[in-house]
Amino acid sequence: MLGKIIKVLLVGIVLLALPIGYFGYQLYHTGEDYGQSRQVADNATKRSTAYGEVVGFVDQNSAHTWMGIPYAQPPVNELRWRAPLPPQSWEGTYQALQAGDFCKQFGSQMESRPPSEWGKPIGSEDCLKLNIFAPAFAADAVPGGDQRLPVMVYVHGGGNMVGYANQFKYSGTQLANTHNVIVVTFNYRLGPFGWFSHPALNQHGSAEDQSGNYGNLDTIRALGWVQNNIEAFGGNPDNVTLFGESAGGMNTFVLLASPLAEGLFHKAIVQSGITTKTTQLSRAQNYVTDTEPGDQYSSKEIVNSFLVTDGLAADRHAATKYQNGMSSAEISNYLRGKSAEEVLTIYDFGGAMGLPSVPQLLADGTVIPSRELIQVFANSADYNDVPTILGSTRDEFKMLAAMDDTFVESKFGVFPRIKDKPHHQAYTSYINDTIKALGVDEVAIVMSNGQNDPVYAYRFDWDELPTIAGTDMQELMGAAHASEIPFVFGMFDDSFMSKLMFDENNIPGRDVLSKSMSSYWAEFAYSSTPGRGRSGTLPEWRAWSNESAEGDKYIIFDDEKDHGIRMTNKAITLAVLHQRLLSDTRFPDADSHSQMYDCLLKDTRYWNLEEFEALGGSPCEDAMFSSLL
């Protein structure tokens, strides 16, 4: 089912680095994250905010940088599981010389953490800090008035479970310096600290407190901080572009739909986001045995787990009875009395691809609309109608397939190879195209019909990957999920897939493509259209058109050796995939064919019992994703 695919994408894809033994070397980096070490203050970076004076430093690219500025009060103790509050003012000059702690999470390989941290709680609840990157201006020459610079606020990915803003790949120094923009990155609460809704919590609090969407509220708070303070750094609060990738793209979709974010940003870029997966409150709160069953990690089931762990109940049945006898105040105090480590480790780290599937993006009706987001986007009056870019990579799912021994085998734990190439191609192409349909094309169609501002779309196709120890990475991974990030930021030295993707042979092509992509992103921030980039010399990126099948749809980003940057009219919708799937002959047997049919089309208007049975009648949950979920 589509929900299963999205669950894998949101949760599993953040930890799908190939096993280290595949190529005999480390896939994690051993250097420092950006801003990890304390830097030397430079008086030229002194700025005044609403909360006090700050000083930053000049980085290795001569950009002015401020790291670890608090944008909210620490969400600890009584402020855990509440909407973030504005930061408190400080005395003297705040030394913004080092990144703040990242938010509490499990250490993971794909987030560049060392093996000693994998599967262990790392970070802190006191994590709501932001970073600012700007071109160098003397303190008395910061742009003002019409000279204020566009602001680009980035939401990091990681399945809303892991990640942090000061990873090297998210450094805004190149983007700021090259294109004269202000870049802001920030941490937001993750996992059960970012999304958790129990009826006993915040009964007398605000609707925002009761929403359970604390990670999204953190993003809104960060944008509010930008509105009130970015002028001091040369930024224009009336020209803010919100952009994010993967979970960050999902969260950008959420803020497009959230009435609480109105006026806080003026353009949006969604990179590899999907719109269909919000969670109903009943699933986030209820027991699994309720008439409307909750998730295995619903808030009531988590309280049950705590009660059993603490010896207050013998089993889940006894815990349910015990919990039902507790008052709201008792449950609230019990939960807030748990340490951050206890809260995190009550979840099973061995869940989907190494992380639990915490219910998130809760359709509470205040922060996130109760309707499906695709329905919200059908009417410009129902969401924050701003110029928008939507995009995905061509091979979003190939890395996950590389983890599945149905398709990939290796000898002695190394030298992976694809076993059945036609089946592998069919499997990955359908899921890749479904991701694009749900996160790009179907959304662009709806938005273009219903909104006043233009919608632009892209597909990232660059796949000039090396061959490593006899393994063709182009074939195995292709234009993989998140592979466009270093091209946008221009930071290749230590991105999380750099050891698999980049070598000396592909430097020329990727450098040219990176300069082009960052130029389009910056031009969009400046003018609300990517056009021909900042230079005005790139191929024109035209808006999505629904006027005819031949009308422009999206731009393709690729190396000149593979036809370069170009527009195309080849839209992908579920209707197109449905027809293609019915006649596809690449599947090795009826079971795998019908399983794919069920996985992609169940719960959509295209699923048909007669078609399903004619293809073989094997349901999705029996086999196809058993190794992934």
C-alpha angles and dihedrals in degrees: 000000000000090000090058092051091050092047089056091048096049097043110018103042093068091067105036101112109142113259111280091239091062092084103011098244139083119278092193120080124244097203130086129282117242110285094005093129121058112258132209116266118243117203090214087071097057110129135169120233131181088264101045144294121313133193127198137175143252110254130213091275092052091250120139109247135186118188132192102010110167112239095176140018115274107275094226136128108353091005093060109112093014133109110274118263125217114270120263119250119257135215121240123359120329110228103225091183103119136039116260124240114288118242120276112281145132113280110249141188096231092055089059095252119149119256092254088069100045111123093003128111111261135168130035141271087233093075111115097123133131137207128217128203120190140162111266113272128165113249090252094045102055109141115260139176113005090355094066112123130240114262122223115195114194126206111203123225132228106129089281084281105082140013140082138218101244098061110132093245091060096051107131095201097104094042092049096045098042099045104026097243135131114244122199125189126179146178121244132187114278139201116351091354091056099040121027129129124183120165090229094059120089096354089160096034130100124284087257091054090051095046098085089217098113096146090056091045088053089056090050090049091050090051089049090053089052091051092053101039115020094091088071087063095046097265129134112234088198092060109052123151116199113204135168143161131229105333086007087056090049090051090049089054088051092053091048086059099038118098088205090067096054112136095005094103134020105199134025137206118194114194114191095338125148123211104200103073115084120134127236115234091239090062092047095048113025133091114257088243096055121112086252096040121220128221119274085250096044116139094255091050090050090053088050090053091051092050092052093044091050092050094245092120132027097220144349094281092052090044091055090053091046093049093048088057094053122095120238090251091052092051092046093050091044093054096042090048091063118099119243089250091053092050092051099042095050083076117078110250089200093071126114106349091335103317134080118250098239111192105253143167091044117205093226097152094237108062095015123026117249091231124079110275094237087061091049091053092056092080122046090209090064100059143025099290105206134142106284140194118203124188151153140187119259095238103035094151104039095096091056091050088052087062093054117088088206086079109016130051131180137192117237089349093299140081098046118203136178112256104199109020099188092050092045091049093049093046097048097039094055094050092043090052093045090054090051092047093051099039102034124007103039090043092048091051092051095043094046090053096046111031136071098219123073125261122215126192138193144182121209110219105165108133107153090139124160129246109248121197090338095312116123102223091188089063096038100045109007117171091350133194111288093007091121094062098086089047091057096044096035091228110131103148098087111006114149095256097035095114091056099038112034135061137147093273095062098043097099096050097042094046091055092047092046092053090050095048095047088048091055091047092050094046089053088052090051103041109012090247127077089215111157095335127257092304094052090225103095125098109283114262104212128197123263111272127204093181095103142346088258094053120111114274113168145343124248119219113209145135118279088247088065098045096282126228114351144148122248137187097210104120121184121214134165088254090058092047091049093057093043092050095053093061101033114127099184097092114101095223145001093262095060091042095052092041090058090047090052095044095052103036108029111119091019128103090250097066111104125183095216092050092046093052092044090056093052108283098241110146123229098240094057097068126335101077099023091110093048105044 
